[in-house]
């Protein structure tokens, strides 16, 4: 198996704010990210596909075509947009980096040819914080429950359900790698 990663860039604004909470609770949990006037990031999106190289081209999938696909279906929809307001596939979702990477996967995966499998998405929000998403990786504790086991292990929504008693900041620590 060979892995190919294409890196794309986009800028976007968002805010983290739960309308069911008080402004004080939002400030406590999300800090400056709950700013009523939004805030922005310069995102780097790493799209990794896997497959066997074609004997005629040596490619898993043409990297230019992958870039065009990502641009058309992802970065053109996200770049210089407000994630909470302007992006159809984020409507009704908390605009965390975790939810964003899952939504990007769901937009991108069905558009790839069968011979090039989406392996991983890495989304960097800044030099200290990024998330990685491997939809098809299964955790051993879910071995008996194959239905949606990838979601139970890797989808932030299901992680939150499983860890509902955690403070949201602790939950974020479970799903993000923070580099110091």
Sine and cosine of phi, psi and omega as CSV:
sin_phi,cos_phi,sin_psi,cos_psi,sin_omega,cos_omega
0.00,0.00,0.72,-0.70,0.03,-1.00
-0.90,-0.43,0.61,-0.79,-0.03,-1.00
-0.91,-0.42,0.70,-0.71,0.03,-1.00
-0.82,-0.57,0.76,-0.65,0.02,-1.00
-0.89,-0.46,0.76,-0.65,0.10,-0.99
-0.92,-0.39,0.73,-0.69,-0.01,-1.00
-0.95,-0.32,0.78,-0.63,0.05,-1.00
-0.82,-0.57,0.36,-0.93,-0.07,-1.00
-0.81,-0.59,0.60,-0.80,0.16,-0.99
-0.46,-0.89,0.40,-0.92,0.06,-1.00
-0.92,-0.40,0.67,-0.75,0.00,-1.00
-0.43,-0.90,0.43,-0.90,0.06,-1.00
-0.95,-0.32,0.40,-0.91,0.09,-1.00
-0.23,-0.97,0.08,-1.00,0.21,-0.98
-0.59,-0.81,0.50,-0.87,0.09,-1.00
-0.98,-0.21,0.91,-0.42,-0.08,-1.00
-0.39,-0.92,0.81,-0.58,0.04,-1.00
-0.99,-0.16,0.92,-0.39,-0.06,-1.00
-0.91,0.42,-0.28,0.96,0.03,-1.00
-0.99,0.16,-0.16,0.99,-0.02,-1.00
-0.98,-0.22,0.30,-0.95,0.10,-0.99
-0.96,0.28,0.35,-0.94,0.09,-1.00
-0.85,0.53,-0.57,0.82,0.00,-1.00
-0.91,0.41,-0.68,0.73,0.02,-1.00
-0.92,0.40,-0.67,0.74,0.06,-1.00
-0.86,0.51,-0.68,0.73,0.02,-1.00
-0.90,0.44,-0.67,0.74,0.00,-1.00
-0.89,0.46,-0.69,0.72,-0.08,-1.00
-0.99,0.15,-0.73,0.69,-0.15,-0.99
-0.98,-0.21,-0.19,0.98,0.02,-1.00
0.84,0.55,-0.69,-0.72,-0.03,-1.00
-0.89,0.46,-0.33,0.94,0.00,-1.00
-0.94,0.34,-0.22,0.98,0.05,-1.00
-1.00,-0.06,0.17,0.99,-0.03,-1.00
-0.79,0.62,0.80,-0.60,-0.02,-1.00
-0.87,0.49,-0.42,0.91,-0.01,-1.00
-0.99,-0.12,0.29,0.96,0.08,-1.00
0.95,0.32,0.08,-1.00,0.12,-0.99
-0.39,-0.92,0.31,-0.95,-0.10,-1.00
-0.81,-0.59,0.24,-0.97,0.03,-1.00
-0.65,-0.76,0.43,-0.90,0.16,-0.99
-0.97,-0.23,0.99,-0.13,-0.11,-0.99
-1.00,0.08,0.58,-0.82,0.20,-0.98
-0.89,-0.45,0.82,-0.58,0.00,-1.00
-0.93,-0.36,0.87,-0.49,0.05,-1.00
-0.98,-0.21,0.89,-0.45,0.00,-1.00
-0.95,-0.31,0.91,-0.41,-0.01,-1.00
-0.93,-0.36,0.83,-0.56,0.08,-1.00
-0.92,-0.38,0.29,-0.96,0.01,-1.00
-0.68,-0.74,0.43,-0.90,0.03,-1.00
0.18,-0.98,-0.14,-0.99,0.04,-1.00
-0.97,-0.24,0.70,-0.72,0.01,-1.00
-0.88,0.48,0.67,-0.74,0.08,-1.00
-0.92,0.40,0.73,-0.68,-0.03,-1.00
-0.90,0.44,-0.46,0.89,-0.03,-1.00
-0.99,0.13,-0.58,0.81,-0.07,-1.00
-0.95,-0.30,-0.42,0.91,-0.11,-0.99
0.99,0.15,0.01,1.00,-0.03,-1.00
-1.00,-0.09,0.54,-0.84,0.28,-0.96
-0.95,0.30,-0.75,0.66,0.02,-1.00
-0.34,-0.94,0.64,-0.76,-0.03,-1.00
-0.85,0.53,0.85,-0.52,-0.06,-1.00
-0.88,0.47,-0.55,0.84,0.06,-1.00
-0.91,0.42,-0.66,0.75,0.03,-1.00
-0.92,0.40,-0.62,0.79,0.06,-1.00
-0.88,0.47,-0.70,0.71,0.03,-1.00
-0.87,0.49,-0.68,0.74,0.02,-1.00
-0.90,0.43,-0.64,0.77,0.03,-1.00
-0.89,0.45,-0.72,0.70,0.02,-1.00
-0.90,0.43,-0.67,0.74,0.00,-1.00
-0.89,0.45,-0.75,0.66,-0.06,-1.00
-0.90,0.45,-0.69,0.72,-0.16,-0.99
-0.98,-0.18,-0.23,0.97,-0.05,-1.00
-0.83,-0.56,-0.94,0.33,-0.17,-0.99
-0.91,0.41,-0.58,0.81,0.06,-1.00
-0.89,0.46,-0.49,0.87,0.02,-1.00
-0.99,0.13,-0.38,0.92,-0.09,-1.00
-0.96,-0.26,-0.52,0.86,-0.16,-0.99
-0.91,0.41,0.78,-0.63,-0.01,-1.00
0.83,0.56,0.65,0.76,0.03,-1.00
-0.85,-0.53,0.29,-0.96,0.15,-0.99
-1.00,-0.10,0.91,-0.41,-0.09,-1.00
-0.87,0.48,-0.56,0.83,-0.03,-1.00
-0.95,0.30,-0.44,0.90,-0.18,-0.98
-0.90,-0.43,-0.67,0.74,-0.21,-0.98
-0.99,-0.10,-0.22,0.98,-0.17,-0.99
-0.96,-0.28,0.93,-0.38,-0.09,-1.00
-0.84,0.53,-0.65,0.76,-0.05,-1.00
-0.98,0.19,0.01,1.00,0.11,-0.99
-0.94,-0.33,-0.06,1.00,-0.02,-1.00
-0.85,0.53,0.75,-0.66,0.05,-1.00
0.99,0.16,0.09,1.00,-0.01,-1.00
-0.90,-0.43,0.51,-0.86,0.18,-0.98
-0.90,0.43,0.78,-0.62,-0.11,-0.99
-1.00,0.07,0.80,0.60,0.11,-0.99
-0.98,0.17,0.32,-0.95,0.04,-1.00
-0.90,0.44,-0.53,0.85,0.03,-1.00
-0.91,0.42,-0.74,0.67,0.02,-1.00
-0.92,0.40,-0.58,0.82,0.01,-1.00
-0.90,0.44,-0.70,0.71,-0.03,-1.00
-0.91,0.41,-0.58,0.81,0.06,-1.00
-0.92,0.40,-0.68,0.74,0.01,-1.00
-0.90,0.43,-0.63,0.77,0.05,-1.00
-0.88,0.47,-0.71,0.70,0.04,-1.00
-0.82,0.57,-0.75,0.67,-0.06,-1.00
-0.90,0.44,-0.48,0.88,0.06,-1.00
-0.98,0.21,-0.61,0.80,-0.15,-0.99
-1.00,0.06,-0.69,0.73,-0.14,-0.99
-0.81,0.59,-0.72,0.70,-0.04,-1.00
-0.94,0.35,-0.18,0.98,-0.04,-1.00
-1.00,-0.07,-0.12,0.99,0.02,-1.00
-1.00,0.08,0.53,-0.85,0.07,-1.00
-0.92,0.38,0.40,-0.92,-0.08,-1.00
-0.85,0.53,-0.51,0.86,-0.06,-1.00
-0.99,0.16,-0.15,0.99,0.03,-1.00
-0.88,-0.48,0.98,-0.22,-0.06,-1.00
-1.00,0.00,0.70,-0.72,0.10,-0.99
-0.94,0.33,0.84,-0.54,-0.06,-1.00
-0.99,-0.17,-0.73,0.68,-0.12,-0.99
-0.41,-0.91,0.55,-0.83,0.22,-0.97
-0.87,-0.49,0.72,-0.70,0.11,-0.99
-0.86,-0.51,0.79,-0.62,-0.01,-1.00
-0.83,-0.56,0.92,-0.40,0.04,-1.00
-1.00,-0.08,0.79,-0.62,0.04,-1.00
-0.99,-0.11,-0.47,0.88,0.13,-0.99
-0.31,-0.95,-0.10,-0.99,-0.07,-1.00
-0.94,0.34,-0.17,0.99,-0.03,-1.00
-0.93,-0.36,-0.29,0.96,-0.12,-0.99
-0.74,-0.67,0.76,-0.65,0.14,-0.99
-0.49,-0.87,0.33,-0.94,0.12,-0.99
-0.83,-0.56,0.44,-0.90,0.11,-0.99
-0.82,-0.58,0.61,-0.79,-0.01,-1.00
-0.75,-0.66,0.81,-0.58,0.05,-1.00
-0.83,-0.56,1.00,0.00,-0.11,-0.99
-0.87,0.49,-0.61,0.80,-0.14,-0.99
-1.00,-0.09,0.19,0.98,0.07,-1.00
-1.00,0.05,0.74,-0.67,-0.02,-1.00
-0.95,-0.32,0.60,-0.80,0.05,-1.00
-1.00,-0.08,0.59,-0.81,-0.10,-0.99
-0.86,0.51,-0.51,0.86,-0.04,-1.00
-0.94,0.34,-0.26,0.97,0.02,-1.00
-0.99,-0.17,0.17,0.99,-0.12,-0.99
-0.84,0.55,-0.58,0.81,0.00,-1.00
-0.98,0.18,-0.24,0.97,-0.04,-1.00
-0.84,-0.54,0.99,0.15,-0.06,-1.00
-0.95,0.32,-0.45,0.90,0.00,-1.00
-0.93,0.37,0.87,-0.49,0.02,-1.00
0.88,0.47,0.29,0.96,-0.01,-1.00
-0.90,0.43,-0.50,0.87,0.06,-1.00
-0.90,0.44,-0.56,0.83,0.01,-1.00
-0.96,0.29,-0.65,0.76,-0.02,-1.00
-0.89,0.46,-0.57,0.82,-0.03,-1.00
-1.00,0.07,-0.63,0.78,-0.21,-0.98
-0.91,-0.41,-0.30,0.95,-0.03,-1.00
-0.99,0.13,0.82,-0.57,-0.02,-1.00
-0.82,0.57,-0.59,0.81,0.00,-1.00
-0.86,0.51,-0.71,0.70,0.00,-1.00
-0.96,0.29,-0.58,0.82,0.09,-1.00
-0.87,0.49,-0.65,0.76,0.00,-1.00
-0.90,0.43,-0.66,0.75,0.03,-1.00
-0.88,0.47,-0.67,0.74,-0.02,-1.00
-0.94,0.33,-0.47,0.88,-0.07,-1.00
-0.88,-0.47,0.64,0.77,-0.13,-0.99
-0.88,0.48,-0.40,0.92,-0.04,-1.00
-0.99,0.12,-0.14,0.99,0.01,-1.00
-0.97,0.25,0.55,-0.83,0.17,-0.98
-0.90,0.44,0.62,-0.79,-0.03,-1.00
-0.81,0.59,-0.55,0.83,0.03,-1.00
-0.91,0.41,-0.60,0.80,0.06,-1.00
-0.92,0.40,-0.62,0.78,0.04,-1.00
-0.87,0.49,-0.70,0.71,0.02,-1.00
-0.87,0.49,-0.61,0.79,0.02,-1.00
-0.90,0.44,-0.51,0.86,0.03,-1.00
-0.93,0.36,-0.51,0.86,-0.16,-0.99
-0.95,-0.30,-0.13,0.99,0.02,-1.00
-0.88,-0.48,0.50,-0.86,0.18,-0.98
-0.99,-0.17,0.85,-0.53,0.00,-1.00
-0.95,-0.32,0.86,-0.52,-0.03,-1.00
-1.00,-0.08,0.70,-0.71,0.02,-1.00
-0.92,-0.39,0.00,0.00,0.00,0.00
